[in-house]
Amino acid sequence: MALIEIDLYGDLMIAASMADEERLSIDRIDEVLRVVRPVRRAEPANPSGAQ
């Protein structure tokens, strides 16, 4: 497990060193770490059923 974390940290360091901006955005960090966000289901327009 520790080797995976070290590898991910290395990926972040490489991305940070190649970035044009001063800091990596949250989206860029997620991209580097290959984060996949769950898709939210659309909620019904009227969850109570009342009209």
C-alpha positions as CSV (number, residue, x, y, z in Angstrom):
1,M,0.0,0.0,0.0
2,A,2.8,2.4,0.8
3,L,4.4,2.0,-2.6
4,I,1.1,2.9,-4.3
5,E,0.9,6.1,-2.2
6,I,4.5,7.0,-3.0
7,D,3.8,6.4,-6.7
8,L,0.7,8.7,-6.5
9,Y,2.7,11.4,-4.7
10,G,5.4,11.2,-7.4
11,D,2.7,11.7,-10.1
12,L,1.5,14.8,-8.2
13,M,5.1,16.1,-7.9
14,I,5.6,15.7,-11.7
15,A,2.3,17.3,-12.5
16,A,3.1,20.3,-10.2
17,S,6.6,20.7,-11.7
18,M,5.1,20.8,-15.2
19,A,2.2,23.2,-14.4
20,D,2.1,26.7,-15.7
21,E,0.1,28.0,-12.7
22,E,1.4,28.3,-9.2
23,R,-0.9,25.6,-7.8
24,L,-2.7,22.6,-9.3
25,S,-6.5,23.0,-9.4
26,I,-8.7,20.4,-7.7
27,D,-9.7,19.1,-11.1
28,R,-6.1,18.7,-12.2
29,I,-5.2,16.9,-9.0
30,D,-8.2,14.5,-9.6
31,E,-7.1,14.0,-13.1
32,V,-3.5,13.1,-12.1
33,L,-4.8,10.8,-9.3
34,R,-7.4,9.2,-11.7
35,V,-10.3,10.1,-9.3
36,V,-13.6,9.0,-10.6
37,R,-16.6,10.7,-9.1
38,P,-19.9,8.8,-8.8
39,V,-22.7,10.0,-11.1
40,R,-25.6,11.5,-9.1
41,R,-29.1,10.4,-10.0
42,A,-31.5,13.2,-10.8
43,E,-34.0,13.6,-8.0
44,P,-37.7,13.8,-8.8
45,A,-39.1,17.3,-9.3
46,N,-41.6,16.8,-6.5
47,P,-40.4,14.1,-4.1
48,S,-43.4,14.4,-1.8
49,G,-45.8,13.4,-4.5
50,A,-48.1,16.4,-3.8
51,Q,-49.4,18.5,-6.7
